[in-house]
């Protein structure tokens, strides 16, 4: 029978807390594990019942051992003793220890069965060890007792302080929260045995953070302890929590952690404008959507609680200005909504409101979460360019309008108070052909060149208006000119027509279909009328049928055509349009006579027709040569006239003048000279052409341009028309000088007795010369003689 060794030392008995367990029935198959037995089967229970009525021999008696952790002595720690009833004390029994920690942590005296711990034990590392004991015959090695297990438990002592494994903590709680609002729960763990004593029973307390927060001593839940905590006054709090074991009793171990608590914002502060009046200014030329200024309402809250919505609630500029909210900086940006005018209104007043869009119902009693301010905006004057009214012009003008006709009056005005004078002009990049001219003062838009719809049907020009006192201020307006069609183009054949007629053709046979084109574009559409020209109205060979669909048929009137008699016919056809006035032209259809087969297929025409489809007769060739000869004569004549016209422009080599000098050998005869130039030609060119008088003694090299101006281009009593017509004539005249001309007159006139009055050579004369000769010039120079102090022969001054 196994027996645990009884300890004679009371200290060891107390420290180990030995409990005795007695087990019998060695022959039972029940295995003892850690002081407990496995359940018996039904057969085993019957066997056990039989043996209970027999005398049982006790085999094993052993202890469950306990040993304190953290033993610090120098000698091995005695744990307990194993003993078998078969041990007679003569040393014949050998005890063997095996299992967890055997020989390393625990040793056994194989003779006495005493067990000792030879290492320092830590319950937090291992709380128990399972060992096996065996008794052997020392001599034979035969087991004297069956092997059995026992447990050595490590008994806890308070050697571990509580620890906050998740610390330090970060938490937040809304400001102005009620007292007792949960913030965060902290937890401390103790490695000691929670089932033995109070070593692991933790109590929480707050070391720092009062009176704002409190902690539940049992659960570690932190709550608010002070009402109306304001984030705007203090936002961050550092709270220190302590956890102490042994139930908080004296001698217990303690651990601490830090909890950083932030008060989160709530919308408990209404917005307020720092100033109740703002003064701003803006230029009247500021474009739409440009910024005028900024206003800001201060809000002590943050985030979504500080968001602001600005709006205009009152004032006389609600339709002129607008306000937008900058979401990044929460400021109100005042912008221009409509164009400004200093001349119309010089100042505006706005009432701006700033409000929080996100409200909390429990804080509405803190006041209205909106505020207003007044903004005064002054409009500053700037020098603005002239403005056209209207802002765009559309003009329709017929293409046969005369040069110089006013087609539109342009109107621009200076929007400034000064109302400066305006000068008009045309942006020449928009009118490269210079078809139009605008009067510099009146703004009258006139034609400067003939218009042709078939050449250019639309003109898009830009008219400029410039301030007279400030040329940098220029306004502009687009002008669209639509050239209306007039019937000024006669219809003509769509292409060159050439027909063939067979010798065996019959009367009424169709030989050609002709059509026409017209560059005009009448509103009612094109319609052409065809007929034979008057000289061919009674043509015996061919006739014409107008199909009334802008085409015509050419039919044979007879049969029996012969190449030998005449191989080519020329049929003149008159084409008329439906315009007003009706225009017409004559086209010639060339008809060749050819030999054909029975089916009407052309077999051959005359040889001349095959070589040259458009045959030329001998008479035609002679006419062409005659025309060429006439053209050569005309070219020679023009060249000779050009050489004669250029001779007056030849200047002397001695005079280094880089301009065109046109010399006139008459200076005019003073008041009596009425033949040199008649100013009436500037006002009435038609009459000037009828009564123009040429000097008989000298023919001027350049005559008045009025006689060359077509009468259709000149309008009575309109200097603009006359000048524009002359300008157009000069542009079209290839011989007119394109530069300024210097005209010198060296002839004094027939009626002048003073001869030349030129002072060009006066520098060579003596300054003290006598002017007595003035008295000889007659009564007409009496005043001049008095000015120079001339006296008569009697010595008296006139």
MOHULIN-V692744 format. One record per backbone hydrogen bond with DSSP energy under -0.5 kcal/mol. CO is the residue of the C=O (numbers start at 1). NH is the residue of the N-H. If there is no record, write none. Layout:
co:CO nh:NH
co:CO nh:NH
This chain:
co:1 nh:60
co:1 nh:85
co:3 nh:83
co:8 nh:10
co:9 nh:13
co:10 nh:14
co:11 nh:15
co:12 nh:16
co:13 nh:17
co:13 nh:18
co:19 nh:64
co:21 nh:23
co:21 nh:62
co:25 nh:28
co:31 nh:33
co:31 nh:38
co:32 nh:149
co:33 nh:36
co:36 nh:33
co:41 nh:45
co:42 nh:46
co:43 nh:47
co:44 nh:48
co:45 nh:49
co:46 nh:50
co:47 nh:51
co:48 nh:52
co:49 nh:53
co:50 nh:53
co:51 nh:54
co:56 nh:58
co:57 nh:26
co:59 nh:85
co:60 nh:23
co:62 nh:21
co:63 nh:65
co:64 nh:19
co:65 nh:153
co:67 nh:155
co:77 nh:117
co:80 nh:115
co:81 nh:5
co:83 nh:3
co:84 nh:87
co:86 nh:88
co:92 nh:138
co:93 nh:95
co:94 nh:136
co:96 nh:134
co:98 nh:132
co:99 nh:102
co:101 nh:104
co:101 nh:105
co:101 nh:106
co:105 nh:118
co:105 nh:119
co:106 nh:103
co:107 nh:116
co:108 nh:110
co:109 nh:113
co:110 nh:95
co:113 nh:82
co:114 nh:109
co:115 nh:79
co:115 nh:80
co:116 nh:107
co:116 nh:118
co:117 nh:77
co:121 nh:70
co:122 nh:125
co:122 nh:126
co:127 nh:154
co:129 nh:131
co:129 nh:152
co:130 nh:100
co:131 nh:150
co:132 nh:98
co:133 nh:148
co:134 nh:96
co:134 nh:136
co:135 nh:144
co:135 nh:145
co:136 nh:94
co:136 nh:138
co:137 nh:141
co:142 nh:137
co:148 nh:133
co:150 nh:131
co:151 nh:65
co:151 nh:153
co:152 nh:129
co:153 nh:67
co:153 nh:155
co:155 nh:69
co:157 nh:159
co:163 nh:165
co:163 nh:189
co:164 nh:167
co:169 nh:260
co:171 nh:262
co:173 nh:264
co:174 nh:177
co:178 nh:181
co:181 nh:224
co:184 nh:222
co:189 nh:163
co:192 nh:194
co:193 nh:196
co:195 nh:197
co:196 nh:199
co:198 nh:201
co:198 nh:246
co:200 nh:202
co:201 nh:247
co:203 nh:244
co:205 nh:207
co:205 nh:242
co:208 nh:240
co:209 nh:212
co:209 nh:213
co:212 nh:225
co:212 nh:226
co:214 nh:223
co:216 nh:220
co:217 nh:204
co:220 nh:186
co:221 nh:216
co:222 nh:183
co:222 nh:184
co:223 nh:214
co:224 nh:180
co:228 nh:230
co:229 nh:176
co:229 nh:231
co:230 nh:233
co:230 nh:234
co:235 nh:263
co:237 nh:239
co:237 nh:261
co:239 nh:241
co:239 nh:259
co:240 nh:207
co:240 nh:208
co:241 nh:257
co:242 nh:205
co:243 nh:255
co:244 nh:203
co:245 nh:248
co:246 nh:249
co:249 nh:252
co:253 nh:245
co:255 nh:243
co:257 nh:241
co:258 nh:168
co:258 nh:169
co:258 nh:260
co:259 nh:239
co:259 nh:261
co:260 nh:171
co:261 nh:237
co:262 nh:173
co:262 nh:264
co:264 nh:175
co:266 nh:268
co:272 nh:298
co:276 nh:374
co:278 nh:376
co:280 nh:378
co:282 nh:380
co:283 nh:286
co:284 nh:340
co:287 nh:290
co:290 nh:336
co:293 nh:334
co:295 nh:332
co:296 nh:274
co:296 nh:298
co:298 nh:272
co:302 nh:305
co:303 nh:306
co:304 nh:307
co:309 nh:355
co:311 nh:313
co:311 nh:353
co:314 nh:351
co:315 nh:318
co:317 nh:320
co:317 nh:321
co:320 nh:337
co:320 nh:338
co:322 nh:335
co:324 nh:326
co:324 nh:333
co:325 nh:327
co:326 nh:330
co:326 nh:331
co:331 nh:326
co:331 nh:333
co:332 nh:295
co:332 nh:334
co:333 nh:324
co:334 nh:292
co:334 nh:293
co:335 nh:322
co:336 nh:289
co:341 nh:345
co:346 nh:379
co:348 nh:377
co:349 nh:316
co:349 nh:317
co:350 nh:352
co:350 nh:375
co:351 nh:313
co:351 nh:314
co:352 nh:373
co:353 nh:311
co:354 nh:371
co:355 nh:309
co:357 nh:359
co:360 nh:363
co:361 nh:364
co:363 nh:366
co:364 nh:367
co:368 nh:370
co:369 nh:356
co:371 nh:354
co:373 nh:352
co:374 nh:278
co:375 nh:350
co:375 nh:377
co:376 nh:280
co:376 nh:378
co:377 nh:348
co:378 nh:282
co:378 nh:380
co:380 nh:284
co:382 nh:384
co:387 nh:413
co:391 nh:478
co:393 nh:480
co:395 nh:482
co:397 nh:484
co:398 nh:401
co:399 nh:451
co:402 nh:405
co:405 nh:407
co:405 nh:447
co:408 nh:410
co:408 nh:445
co:411 nh:389
co:413 nh:387
co:413 nh:415
co:416 nh:419
co:421 nh:468
co:423 nh:466
co:425 nh:464
co:426 nh:428
co:427 nh:430
co:427 nh:431
co:431 nh:434
co:435 nh:448
co:435 nh:449
co:437 nh:446
co:439 nh:443
co:440 nh:424
co:443 nh:410
co:444 nh:439
co:444 nh:446
co:445 nh:407
co:445 nh:408
co:446 nh:437
co:447 nh:404
co:452 nh:455
co:452 nh:456
co:457 nh:483
co:459 nh:461
co:459 nh:481
co:461 nh:479
co:462 nh:427
co:463 nh:477
co:464 nh:425
co:465 nh:475
co:466 nh:423
co:470 nh:467
co:470 nh:473
co:472 nh:474
co:473 nh:467
co:475 nh:465
co:477 nh:463
co:478 nh:393
co:479 nh:461
co:479 nh:481
co:480 nh:395
co:480 nh:482
co:481 nh:459
co:481 nh:483
co:482 nh:397
co:482 nh:484
co:484 nh:399
co:486 nh:488
co:492 nh:517
co:497 nh:590
co:499 nh:592
co:501 nh:594
co:502 nh:505
co:503 nh:561
co:505 nh:560
co:506 nh:509
co:509 nh:556
co:512 nh:554
co:514 nh:552
co:515 nh:494
co:517 nh:492
co:522 nh:525
co:529 nh:576
co:531 nh:574
co:533 nh:536
co:534 nh:537
co:536 nh:539
co:541 nh:557
co:541 nh:558
co:543 nh:555
co:545 nh:547
co:545 nh:553
co:550 nh:516
co:551 nh:547
co:551 nh:549
co:552 nh:514
co:553 nh:545
co:553 nh:555
co:554 nh:511
co:554 nh:512
co:555 nh:543
co:556 nh:508
co:562 nh:566
co:567 nh:593
co:569 nh:571
co:569 nh:591
co:570 nh:572
co:571 nh:589
co:572 nh:533
co:573 nh:587
co:574 nh:531
co:575 nh:585
co:576 nh:529
co:580 nh:487
co:583 nh:577
co:585 nh:575
co:585 nh:587
co:587 nh:573
co:587 nh:589
co:588 nh:590
co:589 nh:571
co:589 nh:591
co:590 nh:499
co:591 nh:569
co:592 nh:501
co:592 nh:594
co:594 nh:503
co:595 nh:603
co:595 nh:604
co:597 nh:600
co:601 nh:597
co:604 nh:595
co:606 nh:609
co:606 nh:610
co:607 nh:611
co:608 nh:612
co:613 nh:615
co:615 nh:617
co:617 nh:621
co:618 nh:622
co:619 nh:623
co:620 nh:624
co:621 nh:625
co:622 nh:626
co:623 nh:627
co:624 nh:628
co:625 nh:629
co:626 nh:630
co:627 nh:631
co:628 nh:632
co:629 nh:633
co:630 nh:634
co:631 nh:635
co:632 nh:636
co:633 nh:637
co:634 nh:638
co:635 nh:639
co:636 nh:640
co:637 nh:641
co:638 nh:642
co:639 nh:643
co:640 nh:644
co:641 nh:645
co:642 nh:646
co:643 nh:647
co:644 nh:648
co:646 nh:649
co:647 nh:650
co:649 nh:651
co:652 nh:655
co:654 nh:656
co:655 nh:657
co:656 nh:658
co:659 nh:661
co:660 nh:662
co:660 nh:742
co:661 nh:663
co:662 nh:744
co:664 nh:746
co:669 nh:672
co:670 nh:673
co:672 nh:674
co:677 nh:679
co:678 nh:681
co:679 nh:682
co:679 nh:683
co:680 nh:683
co:680 nh:684
co:683 nh:717
co:684 nh:688
co:685 nh:689
co:686 nh:690
co:687 nh:691
co:688 nh:692
co:698 nh:700
co:701 nh:703
co:704 nh:707
co:705 nh:708
co:705 nh:709
co:706 nh:709
co:710 nh:713
co:711 nh:714
co:715 nh:718
co:718 nh:722
co:719 nh:723
co:720 nh:724
co:721 nh:725
co:722 nh:726
co:723 nh:727
co:724 nh:728
co:725 nh:729
co:726 nh:730
co:727 nh:731
co:728 nh:732
co:729 nh:733
co:732 nh:734
co:733 nh:736
co:740 nh:660
co:741 nh:743
co:742 nh:662
co:742 nh:744
co:744 nh:664
co:744 nh:746
co:747 nh:667
co:749 nh:752
co:751 nh:753
co:759 nh:762
co:761 nh:764
co:762 nh:765
co:766 nh:769
co:771 nh:774
co:772 nh:775
co:773 nh:776
co:774 nh:777
co:775 nh:778
co:778 nh:781
co:779 nh:782
co:781 nh:785
co:782 nh:786
co:783 nh:787
co:784 nh:788
co:785 nh:790
co:786 nh:789
co:790 nh:798
co:792 nh:795
co:796 nh:792
